[in-house]
């Protein structure tokens, strides 16, 4: 079981690119997410199964292009929402989720909530709800992207 979680986390980190530990520690995260370091937080259920992963990624043009570009070869589809928010399905890692582009203290970030499994119709609702909870905790207004 632990090996599956470790592999899932490693793959997730590879997908989201390089994360910054220094700047991400100042953010408040929703309750019950465990800090794994490097801007990665995990929510486990009562059986220690991963429910959701939060990744705080320093914004770069390269990472943004990875997040916001449909890639049929890798089964990645992104759907644009409002106010710099997006939903995605990643068939190569069997994940779905929500992310947004934010700016805090003059630094730009990609905030990504993902969950395993792409067949759950409530997946986007769950990850988007956590994204909005993150915004409320951190006084983030995603419309303020410069």
C-alpha positions in Angstrom: 0.0 0.0 0.0 2.8 2.4 1.0 4.6 1.7 -2.3 1.5 2.6 -4.3 1.2 5.9 -2.5 4.9 6.6 -2.9 4.7 5.9 -6.7 1.6 8.0 -7.0 3.3 10.9 -5.3 6.5 10.6 -7.3 4.5 10.6 -10.5 2.5 13.6 -9.4 5.7 15.5 -8.6 7.1 14.7 -12.0 3.9 16.0 -13.7 3.8 19.3 -11.9 7.5 20.0 -12.3 9.7 21.7 -9.8 8.1 23.1 -6.7 9.4 25.6 -4.3 9.5 24.9 -0.6 10.6 28.3 0.5 7.7 30.3 -0.8 5.0 27.7 -0.4 5.3 27.4 3.4 3.6 30.7 4.0 0.3 29.5 2.6 -2.4 28.1 4.8 -3.8 24.7 3.6 -7.2 23.1 4.2 -7.5 21.0 7.4 -6.2 17.5 7.5 -3.7 17.9 4.6 -0.3 16.6 5.7 2.8 18.6 4.6 5.2 16.4 2.7 7.6 19.2 2.0 8.5 20.9 -1.2 5.0 22.5 -1.6 3.2 19.1 -1.6 0.4 18.3 0.8 -1.7 15.1 0.9 -5.1 14.4 2.3 -5.5 10.8 3.5 -8.7 8.9 4.3 -9.1 6.8 7.5 -7.4 3.9 5.7 -4.3 5.9 4.8 -5.4 6.0 1.2 -4.7 9.2 -0.7 -7.8 11.3 -1.2 -6.3 14.5 -2.7 -2.9 16.1 -3.4 -2.3 19.8 -3.2 0.8 21.1 -5.1 2.0 24.7 -4.8 4.2 25.3 -7.8 6.2 28.5 -8.5 4.9 29.9 -11.7 7.1 29.6 -14.8 6.1 29.9 -18.4 7.2 26.3 -19.0 5.1 24.9 -16.1 2.1 27.0 -17.1 2.3 25.7 -20.7 2.4 22.1 -19.3 -0.7 22.7 -17.2 -2.7 24.7 -19.8 -2.0 22.8 -23.0 -4.1 19.9 -24.1 -1.9 16.9 -25.0 -3.8 14.1 -26.8 -0.6 12.0 -26.9 -0.5 11.9 -23.1 -4.3 11.9 -22.6 -4.2 15.3 -20.9 -7.2 17.6 -21.3 -7.7 21.0 -19.6 -10.9 22.9 -19.4 -10.7 26.7 -18.7 -13.0 28.0 -16.0 -13.4 31.6 -14.7 -10.9 33.8 -12.9 -7.7 31.9 -13.8 -9.2 28.5 -12.7 -9.0 25.3 -14.7 -10.1 21.7 -14.5 -8.0 18.9 -16.0 -8.1 15.2 -16.7 -4.7 13.4 -16.9 -5.2 9.9 -18.4 -1.5 9.1 -18.2 -1.6 9.3 -14.4 -5.3 8.5 -13.9 -5.9 11.9 -12.2 -8.4 14.7 -12.4 -8.4 18.0 -10.6 -8.5 21.8 -10.5 -5.8 24.4 -10.5 -5.5 28.1 -10.7 -2.9 30.8 -11.3 -2.5 33.2 -8.4 -0.2 36.0 -7.3 0.8 36.4 -3.6 3.2 39.0 -2.4 4.4 39.7 -5.9 5.1 36.0 -6.6 3.1 33.9 -9.1 2.0 30.4 -8.3 0.1 27.5 -9.7 -2.1 25.9 -7.1 -3.1 22.4 -8.0 -5.6 20.0 -6.3 -5.6 16.6 -7.8 -7.3 13.3 -7.0 -6.8 9.8 -8.3 -9.3 8.4 -10.7 -11.0 10.1 -13.6 -14.3 8.4 -13.6 -15.7 10.1 -10.5 -18.3 12.7 -11.6 -17.8 14.6 -8.3 -14.0 14.9 -8.8 -14.0 18.4 -10.2 -16.5 19.5 -7.5 -14.3 18.1 -4.7 -11.0 19.6 -6.1 -12.6 22.9 -7.0 -14.1 23.2 -3.5 -10.7 22.6 -2.0 -9.3 25.3 -4.3 -11.9 27.8 -3.2 -11.2 26.8 0.5 -7.5 27.5 -0.1 -8.4 30.9 -1.6 -10.5 31.8 1.4 -7.8 30.7 3.9 -5.2 32.8 2.1 -7.3 35.8 1.1 -6.6 34.9 -2.5 -8.6 36.7 -5.2 -7.7 34.7 -8.4 -9.0 37.6 -10.5 -6.0 39.7 -9.5 -3.6 38.1 -12.0 -1.2 40.6 -13.6 
